Amino acid sequence: MTKAEVAGVVVSHLDKIFLGGSWVGGQGGRQAILSPSTGRPIAEVSLPSATQATAAVGTAHEHGLRYWARTSVADRVAFVRRMCELLEARLPELGRLWAAEAGMAVRYSRTLHKFGAAGAWSASLAVAEEALADQWHKGPMGDVLVRREPVGVVVGVMAYNGPLVTLATKIIPALLAGCPVVVKAAPESQLVLRIVAECAEEAALPPGTLSILCGDAELGRVMTADERVDLVSLTGGQRAAQDIISATAPRFARTHLELGGKSAALILPDADLDHALRSLTPGATSGTGQVCALLTRILVPQSRYDETVEALRAAWSRLIVGDPLDPETHLGPLANAAAYDRTERFLAQAIDEGGEVLVGGRRPPGLDAGWYFEPTIVGNVRRDSYLARNEVFGPITAVMTYDDLDDGIALANDTTYGLAASVYTRDRAAGLECASRIVTGSVGVNAFGPDVTAPWGGRKGSGWGREGGAEGIHEFTELKQIVLGPGLDDQGAAR
């Protein structure tokens, strides 16, 4: 089968993979794509083989470095802008396919793709030429030219929970920097990434510039261990990051890691709960809990615990769980059976450790097929409990209490993660002070972030490196200084 209609979208090239700018037959077997809503197949695709993964790195090294890395910045911007325009025209289709194969509600994708994906790639395109411009310095030996050069071949490892946003914050900046890229995407992104590949093909990126391979972790291991790969950029989990660090360390290849989180929503004693819940509710539940930056720990003053719990109950009760293709649905199913089983195990352990289910905690009534799970709030969560200290990647939110502000800050920081956080207060100065004391890469004050058009990333166990803005492009460059001594005319020719 070469094409199929899924969720009203015709998807082609089901029997092929996008390697170095061309569609070739997949040699790694077949994969049935299961609907998270029903558990039944909706399409079947060909997979890339390990040999083809190696070939993708090879064409990036041999052709991408020869053509794309030597293309002027202005021309690279023009190519990538065309690709992004094509993607933007197909955002409705991409949202429907994401709902069909990963369970993400189209209501969520509309917002995420408009302000996240399109916002991020537009911001990168706007700053690319300035970010990559040569800089001149005066030195004791003469003029010094400081230039940003492409780091080389990049492998971008992407998760299923936001392929377009990850494309915008990881792959687009790498391309703008002049790096040929091999994308290793998740098995749950097969359909979405085929549309992305079609846009890249129509934009006529030079040979070797971009390959897109969807497959399992073994495919990624083959590529990250390849000595021709100069940088691996991962959005994923800590175990995958450790594997990548081990694979790249012997050759000193660079890594950029955007990992998980256990982000805190710190509610100060003066907070307006009605106002806070406008961003806190989606900030804790979007993507059915499968978002690394979600506010999965809600920290409240002991004196306001009961009031906050009642407000949360009311807000969570208004969330609609159901068909992700229904525009009224807030939360669709989890992406796969493994995510559903993991969520169940987390909840069972939370209860065993004394947690109290305040909202949710089960399969929604009437949704007997697929991998649906109610958005769940657990109270009485101990600070040393498994739920308090580990990322669920499912729709479970912990409510915890603190005594005073110092204790609240300490509780927000009492995690091995450091990706995001929010502070809710009526006092701007207090919010900024709290934000400065929370050890994390992004903090929203009366807001949920991060803003992917500005530099952000993890601290501690949430990784290193930054995405967004000029700094996100810089991640894929190496600085070189060229010292120009005496004996050169104005055009740089030796006298």
Residue, then its C-alpha position, 0 to 999 in steps of 0.5 A: m500500500t503506497k497511500a492511505e486516507v487517515a482522519g480525512v488526510v491522504v498520506s502517501h509514501l507509506d512504503k518508503i522512507f525519506l533518505g537524503g532528500s529522496w524517497v526510497g523503499g524501506q528495508g526494515g520491515r513493516q509497522a502497523i499504526l494503531s489508533p490510540s482511540t481504538g487500539r486498531p490499525i489505521a495504516e501500515v508503513s515501511l520502516p528504515s533498516a539499520t543499514q539505511a540509517t547508516a546510509a542517511v548519516g553517510t549522505a549527510h556527511e558526503h553530500g550535506l556537508r559539501y552542499w548545504a554547509r557551504t550554502s550562504v546563510a541568506d540562501r539557507v534562510a530562503f530554503v528553510r522559509r519555503m519549507c516552513e511556509l509549506l508546513e504552515a499551509r498544512l497545519p490542519e492536516l498535520g493536527r488531524l494526523w497527530a490526533a489519529e496516530a498519537g492521540m493528541a487532541v486537535r484543540y490542543s494542536r491548534t494552539l501548540h502548532k500556531f504559537g509553538a511550532a510556527g512561532a518558533w520557526s518564524a522567530s528563528l528565521a527572523v534572527a538567523e542572518e544576524a545570529l550567524a553574521d561574522q564579528w570583527h574584533k581588534g586584537p594585539m596582532g591585528d584584526v580578528l574575524v570571529r565566525r560561526e561555522p556549522v558544527g557538522v552532521v546532526v542527528g536529531v532524536m524526537a519524541y512523539n509528544g510534539p513532533l512539529v514543535t521539536l522540528a521548529t526548535k531543534i531541526i529548523p535551527a540546525l538547518l539554518a546553522g548549515c548542518p545537514v540533519v538526520v531525524k530519528a523520530a518516534p514510531e508514533s510519528q510516522l504519518v506526521l513526519r511523512i507530510v513534513a518530508e513532503c514539504a522538505e522535498e517540495a522546498a527542494l533542499p539540496p541532496g543530503t541536507l535532510s533525512i527523516l527516519c521513524g523507528d525504534a531506539e535501536l535505529g537511534r543507537v546506530m546513528t549516534a554511535d556513527e563516528r561521522v555524527d558531530l552532534v546529537s540533539l535529543t528530546g526524550g528521557q534520561r535513559a536515552a540521554q545516558d545512552i547517547i552520552s556513552a556513545t558520543a563520549p569516546r569521540f568527544a561529539r557534542t550533545h544537546l539534551e532536552l529531557g523530562g521534568k517534574s515542574a512545580a506550580l508554586i501558589l503563593p498565599d495571595a494568589d487569585l485561584d480563579h485567575a491562576l487556573r486559567s493557565l494552570t489547568p492547561g499547564a498541568t493537563s495538556g497533551t494528556g500529561q505527555v508534555c515534559a514541561l507540564l506543571t505536575r506538582i501543585l504546591v499550595p500553602q497549608s492554610r489554602y489546601d482545602e480551598t485549592v483542592e475544591a478549585l482544582r476539582a471544579a476545573w478538572s471536572r470541566l475537562i472533556v476527555g474523548d475523541p481527539l478529532d472532536p474539536e471540543t475535546h480537551l484530552g484524548p487518549l494516551a499514545n500507546a499501551a505502554a503509556y497507559d500501563r505506566t500511568e496505572r502503575f504510577l497511580a497504584q504506587a501513589i495510593d500505596e504510599g498514602g496518596e489520596v485520589l481527589v479527581g479521576g484515577r480510572r478509565p473514563p466511563g463509556l471509553d472502553a477501547g483505546w488508551y484513555f485515562e481520566p485526568t487525575i489529581v492526587g493529594n496528601v503526596r509525601r515529599d519522598s514519594y515516588l510520584a513526587r520525585n518521578e515523571v509520570f508522562g501521563p495525566i496525574t498531578a500531585v498536590m503538595t503543601y508547604d509551610d512558608l515561602d522559604d519552604g515552598i521554594a525549597l519544595a519547588n527545588d526538591t527534585t532532580y529535574g529543572l525544566a520549568a515552573s510557574v509562580y502564581t501571585r498578585d505581587r509582581a515583585a514577589g513573583l520575580e523574586c521566587a522565579s530567581r530562586i527556583v532552579t530551572g530553565s524556565v519560570g512563568v509568573n502567572a503564566f505557563g511556559p516555556d516560550v519557545t521563541a526565546p532561549w530555554g532548556g533544562r538544568k540538572g537532570s532535565g538536560w543541557g543546551r538551549e533551544g529558541g532564539a539566536e541561542g538555539i541556532h548557536e547550539f549548532t555552530e562552532l566558533k572560529q577565530i581568524v587572525l589577520g596579520p599585516g601584509l593584507d590589502d583591504q580585500g584580504a589579498a597578500r601584499 
